């Protein structure tokens, strides 16, 4: 039997094994202070904005979110359709049918928004540093 294959590695110092892990934890930044707590810099962070939990407002917000997602999907489908038309992948009849369908979908979205007191522009979510969710209207 080969002594190299059956030999156990020499035991390691447990403190030496934990040193790299302890060093990694020291390199991590401290979590941000919670609202109302004192940060390491000594400043008190203001409380975060609270979510409105009124059932009517939550229902309206959910409706607006669903309409926003449907509008986003509608615009994506429209862009893909335009790419296919520009590439010449569709027959004249398919182009006509696609155009009529997209126009009807746009009209229906406008009607749904008006029914609930929104415009299509109201559905554009502000994503902060990323900018608006939906591209500007052409």
C-alpha positions in Angstrom: 0.0 0.0 0.0 1.3 3.4 -0.9 1.9 5.4 2.2 1.0 8.7 0.4 -2.6 7.5 -0.3 -3.4 6.2 3.1 -1.7 9.0 5.1 -3.9 11.5 6.9 -3.0 15.1 6.5 -1.4 16.6 9.6 -4.0 18.3 11.9 -4.3 22.0 11.4 -4.4 24.6 14.1 -8.1 25.5 14.6 -7.2 29.1 15.2 -5.3 29.2 11.9 -8.4 27.9 10.1 -10.6 30.7 11.5 -8.2 33.5 10.8 -9.2 34.0 7.1 -12.9 33.9 8.0 -12.4 36.4 10.8 -10.5 38.6 8.4 -13.3 38.4 5.8 -15.8 39.5 8.4 -13.7 42.5 9.4 -13.6 43.6 5.8 -17.4 43.6 5.5 -19.1 47.0 6.0 -21.4 47.4 8.9 -25.1 47.2 8.0 -26.8 50.6 7.6 -28.4 51.9 10.7 -32.2 51.4 11.0 -34.5 54.4 10.9 -34.4 56.2 14.2 -31.1 54.6 15.3 -27.9 56.4 15.7 -25.5 55.6 12.8 -21.7 55.1 13.4 -21.2 58.6 12.2 -23.3 59.8 15.1 -26.2 61.1 13.1 -29.8 60.0 13.7 -31.5 58.6 10.5 -35.0 59.8 9.9 -37.7 57.2 9.8 -38.4 55.7 6.4 -41.6 56.6 4.5 -44.4 54.4 5.6 -46.6 52.5 3.2 -50.3 53.5 3.1 -52.2 50.5 4.3 -55.7 51.8 3.6 -57.6 49.0 1.9 -59.1 51.3 -0.8 -55.7 52.8 -1.5 -54.1 49.4 -1.7 -56.7 48.2 -4.1 -56.2 51.3 -6.3 -52.4 50.8 -6.2 -52.7 47.2 -7.2 -55.0 48.1 -10.1 -52.5 50.7 -11.2 -49.7 48.2 -11.0 -51.6 45.6 -13.1 -52.5 48.2 -15.7 -48.8 49.3 -15.8 -47.6 45.7 -16.3 -50.2 45.2 -19.1 -49.1 48.5 -20.7 -45.5 47.5 -20.5 -46.3 44.1 -22.2 -48.4 45.9 -24.9 -45.5 48.2 -25.7 -43.0 45.3 -25.8 -45.3 43.4 -28.2 -45.7 46.5 -30.3 -41.9 47.0 -30.6 -41.4 43.3 -31.5 -44.2 43.6 -34.2 -42.5 46.6 -35.7 -39.2 44.8 -35.8 -40.9 41.9 -37.7 -42.5 44.4 -40.1 -39.2 46.1 -40.7 -37.5 42.8 -41.3 -40.1 41.8 -43.8 -41.1 38.6 -41.9 -44.8 39.2 -42.4 -47.2 39.2 -45.3 -49.3 42.3 -46.1 -52.4 40.6 -44.6 -50.5 39.7 -41.4 -49.2 43.3 -41.1 -52.8 44.6 -41.5 -54.1 42.2 -38.9 -51.3 42.9 -36.5 -51.8 46.7 -36.9 -55.5 46.4 -36.3 -55.0 44.2 -33.2 -52.4 46.5 -31.7 -54.6 49.6 -32.3 -57.6 47.8 -30.7 -55.4 46.8 -27.7 -54.1 50.4 -27.4 -57.7 51.7 -27.5 -58.8 49.2 -24.9 -56.0 50.2 -22.6 -56.9 53.8 -23.0 -60.5 53.0 -22.1 -59.5 50.9 -19.0 -57.3 53.8 -17.8 -60.1 56.3 -18.3 -62.6 54.1 -16.6 -60.4 54.1 -13.5 -59.3 57.7 -13.7 -55.9 57.3 -15.1 -54.1 58.2 -18.3 -51.5 56.0 -20.0 -48.9 58.5 -18.8 -50.0 57.9 -15.2 -48.8 54.3 -15.5 -45.2 55.2 -16.0 -43.4 54.2 -12.8 -40.4 56.2 -11.7 -37.6 53.7 -11.0 -35.3 56.3 -9.4 -31.8 56.2 -10.8 -32.9 53.8 -13.5 -35.4 56.3 -14.9 -39.0 55.8 -16.0 -40.3 52.2 -16.6 -42.0 53.0 -19.9 -40.3 54.9 -22.7 -41.6 58.3 -23.6 -44.6 58.3 -26.0 -43.6 58.8 -29.6 
